[in-house]
Amino acid sequence: MKFIIEKDALSAGLQQVMNIVGTKLTMPILANVLIEANTEQNQIIFSTTNLDIGMRCMVTAQVSQSGSITLPAKKFASIVKALPDREVAFELEGDMLVRLSSGGSRFKILGLLANDFPKLPQLNVDQKITINQTQLLRMLKSISYAQSKDENRYILNGVYFLAEDNNIHFIATDGRRLALVSQETADCNVQKNVIVPAKTIAELERTLGVGENVQILMTDKQIAFSIDVESSDTGSICENIYIVSKVVEGKYPNYKQVIPASSDYRIRLDREQLLAVIQRIALVADEKNYPVRLKPADNALEALARSSIYGEAQEKLPIAYDGDTVEIAFNPQFLVDPLKVLANDEVYFEFKNELSPGIIKTNDTFLCVIMPLRIN
């Protein structure tokens, strides 16, 4: 195994897959990165896995001899980062010793055999979904904040992905709020539903946006994302990124039961103005005992918050509203989270009464259901 590669390409390939390397591992080789060299395509492939999720990234190099080896991922990445900004010569000597040189720097690094590294599953299924990367990234960010962080409720520690009838839906909930986004796509011939782990969602949000499309492949136990990379547009050095993950086993709750069938009040709001008001008012709120209260009345939405520790704040936002005066209270962070990630200029706020859930909607296919808090 022998190749020459630009330092930036070597570093970029390693950094792309480094997040998957775990710290508490039962198998020592899982702390390593698998490095494979291919003379036919002049490619270097970097792979990491923690057995729950795996990632692969391909970069271009001058490969004179094919081969493979695994090296300690974090230590190798630190060495590469410290090298001069020049070409790096990589050569495998024997079975497990790598000679690395760049400029006047020379390293000998001990690795482990590539044959012992767990192979990443390659999902070759007929049913697949092709979707624009920017579109998928927007959808994930619009709902991922609502995932549960309670490990005792592992079913909710991820995003529910439902594909049906040329539509895809992403749903996340922690039991106190639920976010849903849908998208119609012609390239969806799949009838499938899986729960994608939170770690996988985080990696997708970190990775997407480097090219035009991404292919989604699913089985009952795994989901994979093959991400096209357009280096000329994004500056990325990787040529293709592949993420494969186990899915969360279990049945997701019936999310449709959480969404109110009707609302008595519907208010159109400027998203950025509402976000700014909530963030200001929340500065004095104690979310556990004194939430942010919203009171629409006489063409204005009044936001109020008070606490025994910090004092109180209030602000009025002009709106088109001539209905009854109603007061409803929420955890301010639950209002801020969707407003921060949406790109729409306008949102709609709906609710039925003081004790009913509040709903933040857009004109397209997004909604966030937020459970209210009692007003003391």
WOGI-V728373 format. One record per residue. N is the residue number from 1. RES is the residue in one small letter. SS is DSSP state (H for helix, E for strand, C for the rest). OMEGA is omega in degrees with one decimal (* if undefined). D_LAST is the distance of its C-alpha to the last C-alpha in whole Angstrom. Layout:
{{N | RES | SS | OMEGA | D_LAST} {N | RES | SS | OMEGA | D_LAST}}
This chain:
{{1 | m | C | -176.2 | 70} {2 | k | E | 178.1 | 71} {3 | f | E | 173.3 | 69} {4 | i | E | -174.3 | 68} {5 | i | E | 174.1 | 65} {6 | e | E | -178.9 | 63} {7 | k | H | -178.9 | 61} {8 | d | H | 179.3 | 58} {9 | a | H | 178.4 | 58} {10 | l | H | -179.7 | 59} {11 | s | H | -179.0 | 55} {12 | a | H | 178.8 | 54} {13 | g | H | 178.9 | 54} {14 | l | H | -177.3 | 53} {15 | q | H | -179.5 | 50} {16 | q | H | -174.7 | 49} {17 | v | H | -172.3 | 49} {18 | m | H | -175.8 | 48} {19 | n | H | -177.1 | 45} {20 | i | H | -178.7 | 46} {21 | v | C | -178.5 | 47} {22 | g | C | 179.2 | 46} {23 | t | C | 178.9 | 45} {24 | k | C | -170.8 | 45} {25 | l | C | 176.4 | 48} {26 | t | C | 178.6 | 50} {27 | m | C | -177.6 | 53} {28 | p | H | -175.8 | 55} {29 | i | H | 178.3 | 56} {30 | l | H | 173.8 | 52} {31 | a | H | -178.1 | 52} {32 | n | E | 171.6 | 55} {33 | v | E | 176.1 | 55} {34 | l | E | 179.7 | 58} {35 | i | E | -179.2 | 60} {36 | e | E | 179.5 | 63} {37 | a | E | -176.9 | 65} {38 | n | E | -178.3 | 67} {39 | t | C | -176.0 | 71} {40 | e | C | -178.9 | 71} {41 | q | C | -175.8 | 68} {42 | n | C | -177.4 | 67} {43 | q | E | 169.8 | 64} {44 | i | E | -178.9 | 62} {45 | i | E | 176.6 | 59} {46 | f | E | 179.7 | 56} {47 | s | E | 172.3 | 54} {48 | t | E | 177.5 | 52} {49 | t | E | 170.1 | 50} {50 | n | C | -179.3 | 47} {51 | l | C | 174.5 | 48} {52 | d | C | 178.9 | 45} {53 | i | E | 177.5 | 45} {54 | g | E | 179.7 | 49} {55 | m | E | 178.8 | 50} {56 | r | E | -179.2 | 53} {57 | c | E | -178.5 | 54} {58 | m | E | 177.1 | 58} {59 | v | E | -178.3 | 59} {60 | t | E | 177.4 | 63} {61 | a | C | 174.2 | 65} {62 | q | E | -174.1 | 69} {63 | v | E | 178.5 | 70} {64 | s | E | 178.6 | 73} {65 | q | E | 179.5 | 73} {66 | s | C | 177.6 | 70} {67 | g | E | -179.2 | 68} {68 | s | E | 179.7 | 65} {69 | i | E | 171.2 | 63} {70 | t | E | 180.0 | 60} {71 | l | E | 176.6 | 59} {72 | p | E | -167.1 | 56} {73 | a | H | -173.8 | 54} {74 | k | H | 179.2 | 52} {75 | k | H | 179.4 | 55} {76 | f | H | 178.7 | 57} {77 | a | H | 178.3 | 54} {78 | s | H | 178.9 | 54} {79 | i | H | -179.4 | 58} {80 | v | H | -179.7 | 58} {81 | k | H | -177.1 | 56} {82 | a | H | -177.9 | 58} {83 | l | C | 173.6 | 61} {84 | p | C | -179.5 | 63} {85 | d | C | -178.8 | 62} {86 | r | C | 173.6 | 65} {87 | e | E | -179.9 | 66} {88 | v | E | 175.8 | 66} {89 | a | E | -176.4 | 68} {90 | f | E | -179.5 | 67} {91 | e | E | 176.9 | 70} {92 | l | E | 179.5 | 70} {93 | e | E | -175.2 | 72} {94 | g | C | -176.5 | 73} {95 | d | C | -168.7 | 70} {96 | m | C | -179.8 | 67} {97 | l | E | 179.7 | 68} {98 | v | E | 171.9 | 67} {99 | r | E | -178.0 | 69} {100 | l | E | 179.3 | 67} {101 | s | E | 177.9 | 68} {102 | s | E | -174.8 | 67} {103 | g | C | 178.4 | 69} {104 | g | C | -177.5 | 70} {105 | s | E | 177.5 | 68} {106 | r | E | 177.7 | 69} {107 | f | E | 167.1 | 66} {108 | k | E | -174.2 | 67} {109 | i | E | 178.1 | 64} {110 | l | E | 178.8 | 64} {111 | g | E | 176.2 | 62} {112 | l | E | -176.2 | 62} {113 | l | C | 180.0 | 64} {114 | a | H | -178.6 | 63} {115 | n | H | -179.1 | 64} {116 | d | H | -178.5 | 61} {117 | f | C | -179.9 | 58} {118 | p | C | 179.6 | 56} {119 | k | C | 175.0 | 57} {120 | l | C | 177.0 | 54} {121 | p | C | 176.5 | 54} {122 | q | C | -175.6 | 55} {123 | l | C | 177.0 | 54} {124 | n | C | -178.3 | 57} {125 | v | C | -179.3 | 55} {126 | d | C | -177.6 | 56} {127 | q | C | 178.2 | 53} {128 | k | E | -179.8 | 51} {129 | i | E | 174.4 | 49} {130 | t | E | -177.1 | 50} {131 | i | E | 177.7 | 47} {132 | n | E | -177.0 | 47} {133 | q | H | -179.3 | 45} {134 | t | H | 178.9 | 43} {135 | q | H | 179.4 | 42} {136 | l | H | 179.1 | 41} {137 | l | H | 178.5 | 39} {138 | r | H | -179.4 | 37} {139 | m | H | -178.0 | 36} {140 | l | H | -178.8 | 35} {141 | k | H | -177.6 | 33} {142 | s | C | -177.8 | 31} {143 | i | C | -170.3 | 30} {144 | s | H | 178.9 | 31} {145 | y | H | -175.9 | 27} {146 | a | H | 177.5 | 26} {147 | q | C | 177.4 | 28} {148 | s | C | 174.5 | 27} {149 | k | C | 179.1 | 28} {150 | d | C | -176.6 | 27} {151 | e | H | 177.0 | 31} {152 | n | H | 177.8 | 30} {153 | r | H | -170.3 | 29} {154 | y | H | 179.2 | 32} {155 | i | H | -177.6 | 33} {156 | l | H | 179.8 | 30} {157 | n | C | -178.8 | 31} {158 | g | E | -179.3 | 33} {159 | v | E | 177.6 | 34} {160 | y | E | -177.7 | 35} {161 | f | E | -177.6 | 38} {162 | l | E | 176.8 | 39} {163 | a | E | -179.2 | 43} {164 | e | E | 171.8 | 44} {165 | d | C | 179.0 | 46} {166 | n | C | 175.5 | 46} {167 | n | E | 172.2 | 43} {168 | i | E | -177.6 | 41} {169 | h | E | 172.8 | 37} {170 | f | E | -177.6 | 35} {171 | i | E | 175.0 | 32} {172 | a | E | 178.2 | 29} {173 | t | E | 172.8 | 26} {174 | d | C | 179.4 | 24} {175 | g | C | 178.5 | 22} {176 | r | C | 175.8 | 19} {177 | r | E | 179.3 | 21} {178 | l | E | 177.8 | 24} {179 | a | E | -178.1 | 27} {180 | l | E | 174.0 | 30} {181 | v | E | -177.4 | 33} {182 | s | E | 179.0 | 37} {183 | q | E | 174.1 | 40} {184 | e | E | 179.2 | 43} {185 | t | C | -179.2 | 46} {186 | a | C | -177.7 | 50} {187 | d | C | -179.9 | 51} {188 | c | E | 177.9 | 49} {189 | n | C | -172.0 | 51} {190 | v | C | 170.0 | 49} {191 | q | C | -171.0 | 47} {192 | k | E | 171.2 | 45} {193 | n | E | 179.5 | 41} {194 | v | E | 173.9 | 40} {195 | i | E | -177.6 | 38} {196 | v | E | -177.0 | 38} {197 | p | E | -178.7 | 37} {198 | a | H | 179.8 | 35} {199 | k | H | 179.1 | 38} {200 | t | H | 177.5 | 40} {201 | i | H | 179.6 | 37} {202 | a | H | 178.9 | 37} {203 | e | H | 177.4 | 41} {204 | l | H | 179.5 | 41} {205 | e | H | 178.4 | 39} {206 | r | H | -169.9 | 41} {207 | t | H | -173.3 | 44} {208 | l | C | 179.3 | 44} {209 | g | C | -178.4 | 45} {210 | v | C | -179.6 | 49} {211 | g | C | -174.7 | 51} {212 | e | C | -171.2 | 51} {213 | n | E | 172.3 | 50} {214 | v | E | 176.3 | 49} {215 | q | E | 179.4 | 50} {216 | i | E | 179.2 | 48} {217 | l | E | -175.1 | 49} {218 | m | E | 163.8 | 48} {219 | t | C | -179.6 | 49} {220 | d | C | -174.5 | 47} {221 | k | C | -176.7 | 46} {222 | q | E | 174.0 | 47} {223 | i | E | -178.1 | 46} {224 | a | E | 179.5 | 48} {225 | f | E | 176.2 | 48} {226 | s | E | -168.3 | 51} {227 | i | E | 175.2 | 50} {228 | d | E | 178.9 | 53} {229 | v | C | 176.3 | 53} {230 | e | C | -173.1 | 55} {231 | s | H | -176.9 | 56} {232 | s | H | -178.5 | 57} {233 | d | H | -171.8 | 54} {234 | t | H | -175.9 | 52} {235 | g | C | -179.8 | 54} {236 | s | C | 179.9 | 53} {237 | i | C | 178.7 | 56} {238 | c | C | -179.1 | 55} {239 | e | C | 177.2 | 57} {240 | n | E | 179.0 | 55} {241 | i | E | -177.4 | 52} {242 | y | E | 178.4 | 51} {243 | i | E | 178.1 | 48} {244 | v | E | -172.1 | 48} {245 | s | E | 166.5 | 45} {246 | k | E | 174.6 | 44} {247 | v | E | 176.7 | 42} {248 | v | C | -178.5 | 39} {249 | e | C | -179.6 | 40} {250 | g | C | -178.3 | 38} {251 | k | C | 179.5 | 37} {252 | y | C | 179.2 | 34} {253 | p | C | 177.8 | 31} {254 | n | C | -174.4 | 31} {255 | y | H | -177.7 | 29} {256 | k | H | 179.4 | 30} {257 | q | H | -177.9 | 28} {258 | v | C | -175.4 | 25} {259 | i | C | -179.8 | 26} {260 | p | C | -178.9 | 25} {261 | a | C | -178.5 | 28} {262 | s | C | 178.2 | 27} {263 | s | C | 178.6 | 24} {264 | d | C | -176.1 | 24} {265 | y | E | 178.8 | 23} {266 | r | E | -175.6 | 25} {267 | i | E | 175.8 | 25} {268 | r | E | -173.7 | 27} {269 | l | E | 170.6 | 27} {270 | d | E | -172.2 | 29} {271 | r | H | -176.1 | 28} {272 | e | H | 177.8 | 29} {273 | q | H | 179.6 | 27} {274 | l | H | 179.1 | 24} {275 | l | H | -178.9 | 24} {276 | a | H | 179.7 | 25} {277 | v | H | -178.9 | 22} {278 | i | H | -179.5 | 19} {279 | q | H | 178.5 | 21} {280 | r | H | -177.0 | 21} {281 | i | H | -176.8 | 17} {282 | a | H | -179.2 | 17} {283 | l | H | 178.4 | 19} {284 | v | H | -175.4 | 16} {285 | a | C | 168.9 | 13} {286 | d | E | -168.2 | 12} {287 | e | C | -178.9 | 12} {288 | k | C | -175.1 | 11} {289 | n | C | -176.2 | 8} {290 | y | E | -177.1 | 8} {291 | p | C | 171.8 | 9} {292 | v | E | 179.6 | 12} {293 | r | E | 178.0 | 11} {294 | l | E | -177.1 | 14} {295 | k | E | 175.8 | 15} {296 | p | E | 178.1 | 19} {297 | a | E | 172.6 | 20} {298 | d | C | 175.8 | 24} {299 | n | C | 175.7 | 25} {300 | a | E | 172.6 | 23} {301 | l | E | 179.6 | 20} {302 | e | E | 175.6 | 17} {303 | a | E | -176.5 | 16} {304 | l | E | 173.5 | 13} {305 | a | E | 175.6 | 12} {306 | r | E | 174.5 | 11} {307 | s | E | -179.8 | 11} {308 | s | C | -177.9 | 12} {309 | i | C | -170.0 | 15} {310 | y | C | -176.9 | 17} {311 | g | E | -177.7 | 15} {312 | e | E | 178.4 | 14} {313 | a | E | 175.5 | 16} {314 | q | E | -179.4 | 17} {315 | e | E | 179.2 | 20} {316 | k | E | 178.4 | 21} {317 | l | E | 179.9 | 23} {318 | p | E | 178.4 | 26} {319 | i | C | 173.6 | 26} {320 | a | C | -176.8 | 28} {321 | y | C | 177.2 | 26} {322 | d | C | -179.7 | 26} {323 | g | C | 179.9 | 24} {324 | d | C | 174.6 | 21} {325 | t | C | -178.5 | 18} {326 | v | E | 178.1 | 15} {327 | e | E | -177.6 | 12} {328 | i | E | -172.5 | 11} {329 | a | E | -178.5 | 10} {330 | f | E | 165.4 | 12} {331 | n | C | -174.0 | 13} {332 | p | H | -178.9 | 16} {333 | q | H | 179.4 | 19} {334 | f | H | 174.5 | 19} {335 | l | H | -176.3 | 19} {336 | v | H | -173.0 | 22} {337 | d | H | 179.3 | 24} {338 | p | H | -178.9 | 25} {339 | l | H | -179.1 | 26} {340 | k | H | -171.3 | 28} {341 | v | H | 179.4 | 30} {342 | l | C | 178.8 | 31} {343 | a | C | -176.8 | 34} {344 | n | C | 176.8 | 33} {345 | d | C | -177.5 | 33} {346 | e | E | 172.1 | 31} {347 | v | E | 177.5 | 28} {348 | y | E | 177.7 | 26} {349 | f | E | -176.4 | 23} {350 | e | E | 171.1 | 22} {351 | f | E | -176.2 | 20} {352 | k | C | 177.4 | 20} {353 | n | C | -174.3 | 17} {354 | e | C | -175.5 | 13} {355 | l | C | -178.9 | 13} {356 | s | C | 177.7 | 16} {357 | p | C | 171.1 | 17} {358 | g | E | -178.4 | 18} {359 | i | E | 170.3 | 22} {360 | i | E | -176.9 | 24} {361 | k | E | 168.0 | 27} {362 | t | C | -180.0 | 31} {363 | n | C | 179.9 | 34} {364 | d | C | -169.6 | 35} {365 | t | C | 177.5 | 34} {366 | f | E | 169.4 | 31} {367 | l | E | 176.0 | 28} {368 | c | E | 178.9 | 25} {369 | v | E | -176.6 | 22} {370 | i | E | 179.0 | 19} {371 | m | C | -179.0 | 16} {372 | p | C | 174.9 | 12} {373 | l | E | 178.2 | 9} {374 | r | C | 179.8 | 6} {375 | i | C | 178.7 | 4} {376 | n | C | * | 0}}
